[in-house]
Amino acid sequence: MPTFLPASRRALPPHGTPSPWRAKDFRVLFSASVLSTLGTNVSYLAVPMVAVLALDAGPGRVGLLASLSTAAFLLIGLPAGAWVDRMRHRTVLILADLLRAALLAWIPVAWWFDVLTFGGLCAVVLLSGVATVLFDVASQSALPRLVEPAVLIPANSALVSLMAAGNVAGRGAGGALVQLLGAPLAVVCAAAGHLGSGLRLLRMARDDAHGAVPDPEPTALAAPLGTGLVASAAPAGTAAGRAPGLRAQIAEGLRHVLGHAELRALALTGAVGNLGTVMVNTMLPVVFTRELGLSAGALGLFWAAGGLGLFLGARCARPLADRFGHGRGLVVADLCLAPAGLLVPLMDRGAWLWAAGAGWVAFAVRTGAANVLGVSLRQRLTRDDLLGRMNATFRFLLTGSMALGAALAGAVGAHSSPRTVLWCGGALLCLSFLPVLFSPLRRRRELPTAGKPCGSAPKVAGCTG
């Protein structure tokens, strides 16, 4: 059964009005995430500008920096889940933020003493990515311990809304800081954001319960693969009373996600959506500037509109769940909004640019709602000691699809045209809802009872049909 922090630290529902904001530790996590998101988005712009302005880096080197920023998700994404499950989430969050602050602070110091090199900058970006992997996995794994199950969706909605706001306002602030202070000093502000986040997290209650694998019950039987029932027996290949090795823990996380019909559908839908999104985003600068002759500012507004759509979708997630049910609301959002992705490749000057923008915003609304409902379902379909590995498996699959999308965009663009890449990406956006549509999620009305998730075969409380 899930282990929560003491009731005084959680969001109890007084007078029938549950709210995550009543939980002190959730407020601590959210305020720390505000500072961390600010630091991340400022560095998103400032670090490449340091490479261009201070080190005279060309497009190839800037592209290498961009790829290194996500490489950590592929390199350590799966073991990170097992590591987080073995550690206290509060400790992981604090150390990850302090590490990012120290790494980013090194950049302006090295620049000041004229010892900054491109290799050193690459090392900072890669190691910062490692810290980001650990922070993201630990944050999503800690949340179900901080709030009551009744307020899990609004808690996730608040964090996804913060991410959307950071994509719009944070990167805008990053551009302004680079313009006002210069790129190296803007990196100082990014480091300060992560430092402030780490210090703020010190106020979170120490989590006595962490991801250690529980002692198995000798009489418990493991559920068949794919049923989604929580098994309390020791993982295969491990002796009773002995913690499994890292490889066994990673394999258990993979089996949990890929062997569960609902989790598998969420992973496939997210991966296809990410694949299409990255293919579109990779070619948008070329289409905007070379084919349409539009400015970089116009492209920035296009992307900012997507951030606003993400925010709107996150705010609509709870009404969707209340109206249609948690799984059905996810399917309705996907079915109604994902096909709008086919409008994006139609972009041209005039009215067609507005049509493409409308399609982009509609898909972003779908993504915001799907993030909130999907993450909430993932957290409730997973027992406590598997949360880190489940989140890491999703991160690995979703980020892996992003890396594949960038590579496909480059290959298709080189052998065909940027417009062909947009059509391929738009088609993927349009079809991304299919795994969810043909899964048991379309029959789910309620979140599963904590510790007793619905599977693909048995019919238990919370499932319909």
C-alpha positions as CSV (number, residue, x, y, z in Angstrom):
1,M,0.0,0.0,0.0
2,P,1.3,3.5,-0.7
3,T,3.0,5.3,2.2
4,F,2.2,8.9,2.7
5,L,3.7,11.6,4.9
6,P,1.9,12.4,8.2
7,A,-1.6,13.9,7.8
8,S,-0.5,17.3,9.1
9,R,1.8,17.6,6.0
10,R,-0.8,16.5,3.4
11,A,-3.8,18.0,1.7
12,L,-6.7,16.9,3.9
13,P,-10.2,17.6,2.5
14,P,-11.8,19.9,5.1
15,H,-15.5,20.5,4.6
16,G,-15.5,18.6,1.3
17,T,-13.1,21.0,-0.5
18,P,-9.9,19.1,-1.0
19,S,-7.0,21.1,-2.3
20,P,-3.3,20.3,-2.8
21,W,-2.4,23.8,-1.6
22,R,-3.4,22.8,2.0
23,A,-0.4,20.5,2.1
24,K,2.7,22.3,3.3
25,D,5.1,20.0,1.5
26,F,3.3,20.4,-1.8
27,R,3.6,24.2,-1.4
28,V,7.3,23.7,-0.8
29,L,7.7,21.5,-3.8
30,F,5.8,23.9,-6.1
31,S,7.6,27.0,-5.0
32,A,11.0,25.2,-5.4
33,S,9.8,24.1,-8.9
34,V,9.1,27.7,-9.8
35,L,12.7,28.6,-9.1
36,S,14.1,25.5,-10.8
37,T,11.9,26.0,-13.9
38,L,13.1,29.6,-14.1
39,G,16.7,28.4,-13.9
40,T,16.2,25.7,-16.5
41,N,14.5,28.0,-19.0
42,V,17.0,30.8,-18.6
43,S,19.9,28.4,-19.2
44,Y,18.0,27.0,-22.2
45,L,18.8,30.2,-24.0
46,A,21.8,31.5,-22.2
47,V,24.1,28.5,-22.5
48,P,23.9,28.3,-26.3
49,M,24.4,32.0,-26.5
50,V,27.6,31.7,-24.4
51,A,28.8,29.1,-27.0
52,V,28.0,31.4,-29.9
53,L,29.1,34.8,-28.5
54,A,32.0,33.8,-26.2
55,L,33.3,30.7,-28.0
56,D,32.3,31.5,-31.6
57,A,30.6,28.2,-32.0
58,G,28.9,27.4,-35.3
59,P,25.6,25.6,-35.9
60,G,27.1,22.2,-35.6
61,R,28.5,22.8,-32.1
62,V,25.3,24.5,-31.0
63,G,23.4,21.4,-32.3
64,L,25.8,19.2,-30.3
65,L,25.0,21.1,-27.1
66,A,21.3,20.7,-27.7
67,S,21.7,16.9,-28.2
68,L,23.8,16.6,-25.0
69,S,21.1,18.3,-23.0
70,T,18.8,15.3,-23.5
71,A,21.5,12.6,-23.9
72,A,21.3,11.9,-20.2
73,F,17.7,10.7,-20.5
74,L,18.9,8.0,-22.8
75,L,22.2,7.2,-21.0
76,I,20.9,6.9,-17.5
77,G,17.1,7.2,-17.8
78,L,16.4,3.6,-16.9
79,P,18.9,3.1,-14.0
80,A,17.9,6.5,-12.6
81,G,14.5,5.1,-11.7
82,A,16.1,2.3,-9.8
83,W,18.5,4.7,-8.0
84,V,15.7,7.0,-7.1
85,D,13.6,4.1,-5.7
86,R,16.5,3.2,-3.4
87,M,17.0,6.8,-2.1
88,R,15.0,9.4,-0.2
89,H,13.3,11.6,-2.8
90,R,13.9,14.8,-0.8
91,T,17.6,14.1,-0.8
92,V,17.7,13.5,-4.5
93,L,15.8,16.7,-5.3
94,I,18.1,18.8,-3.1
95,L,21.3,17.3,-4.4
96,A,20.2,17.5,-8.1
97,D,19.4,21.3,-7.8
98,L,22.6,22.1,-5.9
99,L,24.6,20.2,-8.6
100,R,22.9,22.1,-11.4
101,A,23.6,25.4,-9.6
102,A,27.3,24.6,-9.1
103,L,27.7,23.4,-12.7
104,L,26.1,26.5,-14.2
105,A,28.0,28.8,-11.8
106,W,31.2,27.4,-13.2
107,I,30.5,28.8,-16.7
108,P,30.7,32.6,-15.8
109,V,33.7,31.9,-13.5
110,A,35.6,30.1,-16.3
111,W,34.6,32.8,-18.7
112,W,35.8,35.5,-16.3
113,F,39.2,33.9,-15.9
114,D,39.4,33.1,-19.7
115,V,39.6,29.3,-19.2
116,L,36.2,28.5,-20.7
117,T,36.4,25.9,-23.5
118,F,33.7,24.3,-25.7
119,G,34.6,20.9,-24.2
120,G,34.1,22.2,-20.7
121,L,30.7,23.7,-21.8
122,C,29.7,20.3,-23.2
123,A,30.6,18.6,-19.9
124,V,28.5,21.1,-18.0
125,V,25.5,20.6,-20.2
126,L,25.8,16.8,-20.0
127,L,26.2,16.7,-16.2
128,S,23.4,19.2,-15.8
129,G,21.2,16.8,-17.9
130,V,22.1,14.0,-15.5
131,A,21.0,16.1,-12.6
132,T,17.8,17.0,-14.4
133,V,16.9,13.4,-15.0
134,L,17.2,12.6,-11.3
135,F,15.3,15.7,-10.3
136,D,12.4,15.0,-12.7
137,V,12.1,11.4,-11.7
138,A,12.3,12.1,-8.0
139,S,9.7,15.0,-8.3
140,Q,7.1,12.9,-10.0
141,S,7.8,10.0,-7.6
142,A,7.5,12.1,-4.5
143,L,4.2,13.8,-5.4
144,P,1.9,11.0,-4.5
145,R,3.4,10.9,-1.0
146,L,2.8,14.6,-0.5
147,V,-0.9,14.9,-1.3
148,E,-4.0,12.9,-0.7
149,P,-5.2,10.7,-3.7
150,A,-8.3,13.0,-4.0
151,V,-6.1,16.0,-5.0
152,L,-3.6,14.2,-7.2
153,I,-5.0,15.6,-10.4
154,P,-5.1,19.2,-9.3
155,A,-1.6,18.8,-7.9
156,N,-0.3,17.5,-11.3
157,S,-2.3,20.2,-13.0
158,A,-0.5,22.9,-11.0
159,L,2.9,21.5,-11.9
160,V,2.1,21.0,-15.6
161,S,0.7,24.6,-15.7
162,L,4.0,25.8,-14.2
163,M,5.9,24.0,-16.9
164,A,3.8,25.6,-19.6
165,A,4.2,29.1,-18.0
166,G,7.9,28.5,-17.8
167,N,8.1,27.7,-21.5
168,V,6.5,31.0,-22.3
169,A,7.7,33.4,-19.6
170,G,10.9,31.7,-18.5
171,R,12.4,31.6,-22.0
172,G,11.3,35.2,-22.6
173,A,13.0,36.2,-19.4
174,G,16.1,34.3,-20.5
175,G,16.2,36.3,-23.7
176,A,15.7,39.6,-21.9
177,L,18.5,38.7,-19.4
178,V,20.9,37.8,-22.2
179,Q,20.1,41.1,-23.9
180,L,20.5,43.1,-20.7
181,L,23.4,41.4,-18.9
182,G,25.1,39.3,-21.5
183,A,25.0,35.6,-21.8
184,P,27.6,34.7,-19.1
185,L,25.9,36.8,-16.5
186,A,22.5,35.5,-17.5
187,V,23.8,32.0,-16.6
188,V,24.5,33.3,-13.1
189,C,20.7,34.0,-12.8
190,A,20.0,30.4,-14.0
191,A,22.4,29.1,-11.3
192,A,20.7,31.3,-8.7
193,G,17.3,29.8,-9.6
194,H,18.6,26.2,-9.0
195,L,20.4,27.3,-5.8
196,G,17.2,28.9,-4.5
197,S,15.2,25.8,-5.4
198,G,17.6,23.5,-3.5
199,L,17.5,25.7,-0.4
200,R,13.8,25.9,-0.5
201,L,13.5,22.1,-0.6
202,L,15.3,21.9,2.7
203,R,12.0,22.9,4.3
204,M,10.3,19.8,3.0
205,A,9.7,17.1,5.7
206,R,12.3,14.4,5.8
207,D,10.7,11.4,4.0
208,D,11.2,8.4,6.3
209,A,9.6,6.2,3.7
210,H,11.6,5.9,0.6
211,G,12.0,3.6,-2.4
212,A,13.5,0.6,-0.6
213,V,12.1,-2.7,-1.9
214,P,9.6,-4.0,0.7
215,D,10.0,-7.4,2.4
216,P,8.1,-9.9,0.3
217,E,5.1,-11.8,1.7
218,P,5.8,-15.5,1.3
219,T,2.1,-16.3,0.6
220,A,1.5,-13.6,-2.0
221,L,1.3,-14.6,-5.6
222,A,2.5,-12.4,-8.5
223,A,-0.1,-11.3,-10.9
224,P,0.2,-12.5,-14.5
225,L,2.0,-10.1,-16.9
226,G,-0.4,-7.6,-18.3
227,T,-3.1,-7.8,-15.7
228,G,-1.8,-4.7,-13.9
229,L,-2.4,-6.1,-10.4
230,V,0.2,-5.1,-7.8
231,A,2.3,-8.1,-6.9
232,S,3.9,-8.2,-3.5
233,A,6.2,-11.1,-4.1
234,A,9.9,-10.6,-4.6
235,P,10.9,-10.0,-8.3
236,A,11.9,-13.0,-10.3
237,G,15.4,-14.2,-9.8
238,T,15.8,-12.7,-6.3
239,A,15.8,-14.6,-3.0
240,A,13.3,-13.7,-0.3
241,G,14.5,-11.0,2.0
242,R,17.3,-9.9,-0.4
243,A,17.1,-6.7,-2.4
244,P,17.3,-7.3,-6.2
245,G,20.2,-6.0,-8.2
246,L,20.1,-3.0,-10.4
247,R,19.5,-4.9,-13.6
248,A,16.6,-6.8,-12.0
249,Q,15.0,-3.6,-10.7
250,I,15.3,-1.9,-14.2
251,A,13.7,-5.0,-15.8
252,E,10.9,-4.9,-13.2
253,G,10.2,-1.3,-14.1
254,L,10.1,-2.1,-17.8
255,R,7.8,-5.1,-17.3
256,H,5.5,-2.9,-15.2
257,V,5.1,-0.3,-17.9
258,L,5.2,-2.4,-21.1
259,G,3.2,-5.3,-19.6
260,H,0.3,-3.1,-18.3
261,A,-2.2,-2.3,-21.0
262,E,-3.0,1.2,-19.8
263,L,0.5,2.2,-19.0
264,R,1.7,0.8,-22.4
265,A,-1.0,2.9,-24.2
266,L,0.1,6.0,-22.3
267,A,3.7,5.4,-23.2
268,L,3.0,4.7,-26.9
269,T,0.7,7.8,-27.3
270,G,3.3,10.0,-25.6
271,A,6.1,8.6,-27.7
272,V,4.3,9.1,-31.0
273,G,3.2,12.6,-30.0
274,N,6.8,13.6,-29.0
275,L,8.1,12.1,-32.3
276,G,5.8,14.3,-34.3
277,T,6.3,17.4,-32.2
278,V,10.1,17.2,-32.5
279,M,10.0,16.7,-36.2
280,V,7.8,19.8,-36.6
281,N,9.9,21.9,-34.2
282,T,13.1,20.9,-35.9
283,M,12.0,22.2,-39.3
284,L,9.9,25.3,-38.2
285,P,13.0,27.6,-38.1
286,V,13.8,26.7,-41.7
287,V,10.3,27.0,-42.9
288,F,9.6,30.3,-41.2
289,T,12.8,32.0,-42.2
290,R,13.7,30.5,-45.6
291,E,10.4,29.5,-47.2
292,L,8.1,32.1,-45.7
293,G,10.6,34.9,-45.1
294,L,9.2,35.5,-41.6
295,S,11.3,36.8,-38.6
296,A,12.6,34.9,-35.7
297,G,10.2,36.9,-33.6
298,A,7.3,35.5,-35.5
299,L,8.6,32.0,-34.8
300,G,8.9,32.9,-31.1
301,L,5.2,34.0,-31.0
302,F,4.2,30.7,-32.7
303,W,6.0,28.7,-30.0
304,A,4.7,30.9,-27.3
305,A,1.1,30.3,-28.5
306,G,1.8,26.6,-28.0
307,G,2.9,27.2,-24.4
308,L,-0.3,29.0,-23.8
309,G,-2.2,26.1,-25.2
310,L,-0.3,23.7,-22.9
311,F,-1.3,25.9,-19.9
312,L,-5.0,25.9,-21.0
313,G,-5.0,22.2,-21.4
314,A,-3.6,21.6,-18.0
315,R,-6.3,23.8,-16.5
316,C,-9.0,21.9,-18.4
317,A,-7.9,18.4,-17.2
318,R,-9.9,18.4,-14.0
319,P,-13.2,19.5,-15.7
320,L,-12.6,16.8,-18.3
321,A,-12.1,14.1,-15.7
322,D,-15.2,15.3,-13.8
323,R,-17.4,15.3,-16.9
324,F,-16.2,12.2,-18.8
325,G,-14.1,10.2,-16.3
326,H,-10.3,10.0,-15.9
327,G,-9.6,7.6,-18.8
328,R,-12.5,8.7,-20.9
329,G,-11.6,12.4,-20.5
330,L,-8.1,11.5,-21.8
331,V,-9.5,9.7,-24.8
332,V,-12.0,12.6,-25.6
333,A,-9.2,15.2,-25.5
334,D,-7.0,13.0,-27.8
335,L,-9.8,12.2,-30.2
336,C,-11.0,15.8,-30.6
337,L,-7.8,17.7,-30.6
338,A,-5.0,15.5,-31.9
339,P,-6.2,15.5,-35.5
340,A,-5.7,19.3,-35.5
341,G,-2.0,18.5,-35.9
342,L,-2.6,18.1,-39.6
343,L,-3.2,21.8,-39.9
344,V,0.4,22.6,-39.0
345,P,1.9,21.5,-42.4
346,L,-0.5,23.9,-44.2
347,M,1.3,27.0,-42.9
348,D,1.9,29.7,-45.4
349,R,1.6,33.5,-45.4
350,G,-1.7,35.0,-44.5
351,A,-4.7,33.0,-43.4
352,W,-2.9,29.6,-43.6
353,L,-0.4,30.8,-41.0
354,W,-3.3,31.4,-38.6
355,A,-4.8,28.0,-39.4
356,A,-1.5,26.3,-38.7
357,G,-1.2,28.3,-35.5
358,A,-4.7,27.2,-34.5
359,G,-3.8,23.5,-35.1
360,W,-0.6,23.9,-33.1
361,V,-2.5,25.5,-30.1
362,A,-5.2,22.8,-30.3
363,F,-2.6,20.0,-30.1
364,A,-0.8,21.8,-27.3
365,V,-4.2,22.0,-25.4
366,R,-4.5,18.2,-25.9
367,T,-0.9,17.7,-24.6
368,G,-1.5,19.8,-21.5
369,A,-4.7,17.9,-20.6
370,A,-3.0,14.5,-21.4
371,N,0.0,15.3,-19.3
372,V,-2.1,16.0,-16.2
373,L,-4.5,13.0,-16.6
374,G,-1.8,10.6,-17.9
375,V,0.7,11.4,-15.1
376,S,-2.1,11.1,-12.4
377,L,-3.1,7.7,-13.9
378,R,0.6,6.5,-14.0
379,Q,1.1,7.5,-10.4
380,R,-2.0,5.6,-9.2
381,L,-1.4,2.6,-11.3
382,T,2.0,2.1,-9.7
383,R,2.9,0.9,-6.2
384,D,5.2,3.1,-4.2
385,D,8.4,1.1,-4.5
386,L,8.1,1.2,-8.4
387,L,7.3,4.9,-8.9
388,G,10.9,5.9,-9.6
389,R,11.4,3.1,-12.2
390,M,8.0,3.7,-13.8
391,N,8.7,7.5,-14.2
392,A,12.2,6.8,-15.5
393,T,10.9,4.2,-18.0
394,F,8.5,6.8,-19.3
395,R,11.2,9.4,-19.5
396,F,13.5,7.1,-21.3
397,L,10.8,6.1,-23.9
398,L,9.5,9.7,-24.4
399,T,12.9,11.3,-24.6
400,G,14.1,8.5,-26.9
401,S,11.3,9.3,-29.3
402,M,12.5,13.0,-29.2
403,A,16.0,12.0,-30.2
404,L,14.6,9.8,-33.0
405,G,12.4,12.6,-34.1
406,A,15.3,15.0,-34.5
407,A,17.3,12.4,-36.4
408,L,14.4,11.6,-38.7
409,A,13.7,15.3,-39.3
410,G,17.3,15.9,-40.4
411,A,17.3,12.8,-42.7
412,V,14.0,13.4,-44.3
413,G,14.7,17.1,-44.7
414,A,18.1,16.4,-46.4
415,H,16.7,13.9,-48.9
416,S,13.3,15.5,-49.5
417,S,12.3,19.0,-48.2
418,P,11.4,20.7,-44.9
419,R,7.8,20.8,-45.9
420,T,7.8,16.9,-46.2
421,V,9.1,16.8,-42.6
422,L,6.2,19.0,-41.5
423,W,3.7,16.6,-43.2
424,C,5.3,13.6,-41.6
425,G,5.3,15.3,-38.2
426,G,1.7,16.5,-38.6
427,A,0.6,13.0,-39.5
428,L,2.2,11.6,-36.4
429,L,0.5,14.3,-34.3
430,C,-2.9,13.4,-35.9
431,L,-2.5,9.6,-35.2
432,S,-0.9,9.8,-31.8
433,F,-4.3,9.2,-30.0
434,L,-4.7,5.7,-31.5
435,P,-2.9,3.7,-28.7
436,V,-5.1,5.3,-26.0
437,L,-8.3,4.9,-28.1
438,F,-7.8,1.2,-28.4
439,S,-6.9,0.6,-24.8
440,P,-8.9,-0.1,-21.6
441,L,-8.5,3.6,-20.8
442,R,-11.6,4.4,-22.9
443,R,-13.6,2.5,-20.2
444,R,-12.0,4.0,-17.1
445,R,-14.1,6.5,-15.2
446,E,-12.2,6.7,-11.8
447,L,-8.6,6.7,-10.7
448,P,-7.8,3.2,-9.3
449,T,-7.9,2.6,-5.6
450,A,-4.5,3.3,-4.2
451,G,-2.4,0.2,-4.3
452,K,-5.0,-1.7,-6.4
453,P,-4.7,-0.5,-10.0
454,C,-7.1,-1.8,-12.6
455,G,-5.6,-4.1,-15.1
456,S,-6.4,-5.1,-18.7
457,A,-8.2,-8.3,-17.8
458,P,-10.0,-8.2,-14.4
459,K,-12.9,-5.8,-13.8
460,V,-12.5,-4.0,-10.5
461,A,-13.7,-0.8,-8.8
462,G,-13.0,2.2,-10.9
463,C,-13.3,0.5,-14.3
464,T,-16.4,0.5,-16.5
465,G,-17.5,-1.5,-19.5
